């Protein structure tokens, strides 16, 4: 990546620090205080089918970055998407934006509050737009009202059309990547709504790293050093003797901060760190080819393959397709469920009002694709799901105990499966990017969140 672009992202790291963005994460002095985002409600009761006797013996969670449902699946047949959205200056038509655009949008917890606007969903023009130096976005404040053309997302649209796409899946909290990734391993983030002010985001963070935390009134107060001891799925899998793997870029790579287990003390300083945390993330392809796949596998991409706005790269769909194709061509296919999701909404517009279960969220809709020979084919799920529904699925499928956090309210995605059908082979997704391009790693770093 050109030095000038690296400098831009260094500046963005400072700009998006939760302690430096006034109104989107608190100031550096006295903690800001804000009330609850909305009136809290109970999660709907959704009958879950038992999964413990299912054919699924391998679960793969592929975590992409920062896209709302309306941004990625605009106009998908049978799905609920919008062509326009409300703003403070009237109705705005959604316009196409390249997946490889260099423009990014603020997407902290405070950004969510501004965009949500008490349920009015008209504050997306209030989000800050982050653009390359001397090249402001032609959309200006209306940039969040954008969608990526389907022609740039064909692997995702193909998989969604063949298997299951959920159009009512919300991120379980209302912040950026740090808490979002914590919810995918622990169904909580200790009420941390944003992220640490320095990288790496975890036990390896520099001394003095700070972050904010929501108190019981919804106010922002100083939070702990980002090295936690709460229970995770990894702990429960270990206790049951089940193998798991977490594939991510190295901690000091541009996307290395997205390694959620670096923030879990017992994993970071235990034997799992050297045996279960796998870097680089591309090792998932060679491990599958070698006949190795854990009971539960998380796959975190490089920055270039992440779909994160501002990277200047559009290889995310091809990267995901390469992982799915590898599983489809392996002996694991018949016993695997693949969940593809985007960790947070990235500031992009979405028209569906998210439910509010607690101080942390849920946040806006994110895309969720379920790929498996046991997934319902050609199905759009309109059932209310959230990111931790994947955690609940893993718990129910492998007979694990509940973590007792957001997973306790979530459904287990059972409507997305049909275990009475005869499993068939995966129809491979055509990948046009060369392996060398996919393997180039994170040479286009995302912003701090």
DAZIUR-V971629 format. One record per residue. PSI is psi as a letter, one per 20 degrees, with the letter a starting at -180 (999 if undefined). OMEGA is omega in whole degrees, 0 to 359 (NA if undefined). D_LAST is the distance of its C-alpha to the last C-alpha in whole Angstrom. Layout:
BEGIN
PSI	OMEGA	D_LAST
PSI	OMEGA	D_LAST
END
This chain:
BEGIN
q	178	19
q	181	21
h	181	21
h	180	20
h	176	17
h	179	16
h	179	17
g	182	15
h	173	11
g	177	12
h	180	13
h	177	10
g	179	8
g	182	11
g	185	11
j	174	7
p	182	8
h	182	9
i	183	13
i	183	13
n	183	12
p	179	16
i	180	16
j	177	12
j	177	12
q	178	15
r	183	17
i	180	18
c	179	22
p	182	23
p	176	20
q	181	20
p	175	22
q	180	21
r	177	23
q	181	23
h	183	21
a	176	24
p	185	27
q	180	26
r	178	28
q	175	29
q	180	27
q	176	30
o	180	32
o	181	32
p	179	35
p	173	33
q	178	36
p	181	36
i	186	34
h	179	36
j	183	38
r	180	36
i	185	36
o	177	33
i	178	33
p	177	29
p	179	26
p	180	23
o	180	20
o	189	18
o	175	14
a	192	13
p	152	10
m	176	9
p	175	13
r	180	15
g	180	19
h	180	20
h	186	18
h	185	19
k	176	22
o	177	24
j	180	28
p	184	28
p	176	31
i	181	32
q	181	28
o	177	27
r	184	25
q	175	26
i	179	27
r	181	26
q	180	24
q	175	25
r	180	24
i	178	26
k	176	28
a	181	29
p	183	28
p	175	26
p	176	27
p	182	24
q	180	24
q	174	23
p	180	20
q	175	20
h	182	18
j	180	18
q	178	17
i	178	15
q	178	14
r	183	11
q	173	10
q	183	9
l	175	7
r	180	8
g	177	11
h	175	13
g	178	12
g	182	13
g	180	16
g	182	17
g	179	17
g	175	19
l	176	21
k	181	23
i	179	24
h	176	25
k	184	22
j	185	23
j	183	20
h	176	18
i	178	19
i	181	18
q	177	14
p	178	14
p	183	14
o	186	12
q	176	15
q	179	17
p	175	19
j	180	23
m	183	22
q	180	21
p	176	20
i	179	23
h	181	22
c	182	21
i	180	20
j	181	21
g	179	18
h	180	16
m	185	20
q	173	20
q	177	20
p	180	20
q	182	24
h	180	25
h	179	27
i	187	24
k	189	23
g	177	26
g	179	25
g	181	23
h	177	26
g	181	29
g	179	27
h	181	27
h	183	30
h	185	32
c	185	30
p	172	28
p	177	26
p	180	24
j	174	24
k	178	23
p	181	21
q	171	18
q	190	15
i	175	16
r	188	14
k	180	12
a	184	9
b	193	5
h	184	5
g	178	7
h	181	10
g	179	10
h	176	11
g	179	13
h	181	15
i	175	16
h	187	18
i	181	19
k	177	19
r	172	17
k	182	15
k	180	17
k	172	16
o	186	13
i	183	11
d	180	8
r	178	7
q	183	9
i	177	10
q	180	11
q	353	11
q	181	12
m	180	10
b	182	14
h	179	17
j	178	17
q	178	15
q	177	17
p	181	20
i	177	19
p	182	15
r	174	15
r	179	13
r	184	14
q	176	16
p	174	18
a	187	21
i	178	24
j	182	24
j	178	21
q	178	21
p	179	18
r	178	19
p	182	18
r	182	17
r	169	18
p	189	17
l	177	15
o	192	18
r	180	19
j	180	22
r	185	22
q	180	24
r	174	22
h	180	23
g	179	24
g	181	26
h	177	28
g	177	28
g	183	30
h	181	32
j	179	33
k	180	34
p	181	31
q	174	30
q	179	26
q	176	23
o	183	20
p	182	19
q	173	16
q	177	16
q	187	17
h	184	15
j	169	15
r	184	14
h	179	12
j	183	10
h	180	12
i	180	9
j	176	9
n	187	13
h	185	13
i	173	16
h	180	16
j	181	15
o	189	19
g	186	21
h	175	24
g	183	23
h	184	21
j	177	25
a	183	27
h	181	28
h	185	26
h	182	23
i	182	26
h	186	27
h	178	25
o	188	21
p	174	22
q	356	21
r	183	20
h	180	19
i	176	22
i	178	24
h	181	24
g	180	26
h	178	29
g	178	29
g	179	30
h	180	32
j	177	34
k	180	34
p	175	32
p	181	29
r	174	28
g	176	29
p	182	25
p	172	23
p	181	19
o	179	18
p	186	14
r	166	14
r	178	14
g	183	12
h	183	15
j	192	16
i	188	13
j	180	13
p	178	10
q	176	11
i	181	12
i	184	13
j	183	16
q	179	17
k	185	19
j	181	20
g	180	17
h	180	20
h	178	23
g	180	21
g	179	21
h	181	24
h	178	25
g	180	24
g	180	26
h	180	29
g	178	29
g	181	30
h	180	32
j	185	34
r	175	34
i	182	37
i	189	34
g	186	33
i	183	36
k	187	34
q	168	30
p	180	28
p	175	25
p	178	22
p	179	19
r	177	16
p	194	13
h	177	11
r	188	10
i	174	11
j	182	9
i	184	11
q	182	14
q	167	17
q	190	19
i	185	22
p	180	23
p	181	23
q	173	21
q	178	23
o	183	22
h	180	23
a	183	22
h	184	20
i	182	16
b	5	17
r	175	18
b	184	15
r	179	16
q	171	17
q	177	16
q	174	18
p	178	20
p	178	23
o	182	25
p	180	27
q	172	30
i	180	34
i	176	34
q	175	32
p	185	33
p	178	34
k	188	33
p	170	32
o	180	29
p	176	29
j	178	29
q	178	28
o	175	26
r	171	23
r	185	20
g	182	17
i	170	19
h	176	23
g	176	22
g	179	22
g	177	25
g	181	27
g	179	26
g	183	28
h	183	31
h	183	31
j	177	32
k	179	33
q	175	31
q	175	31
q	174	28
i	175	25
k	179	27
c	181	23
h	178	22
h	183	23
h	181	27
i	190	26
q	171	25
r	183	27
k	174	28
k	185	27
h	179	31
i	182	32
i	185	30
q	174	33
n	184	36
j	176	38
i	183	41
r	176	41
p	182	42
p	178	39
r	181	39
q	174	37
p	170	34
o	188	35
q	176	32
p	183	30
p	180	31
p	183	28
i	178	29
q	182	27
q	176	28
h	180	27
h	179	27
h	179	24
h	184	22
j	188	23
i	174	22
a	188	18
m	180	15
j	175	17
n	191	14
q	175	11
r	178	8
a	188	6
i	184	4
999	NA	0
END
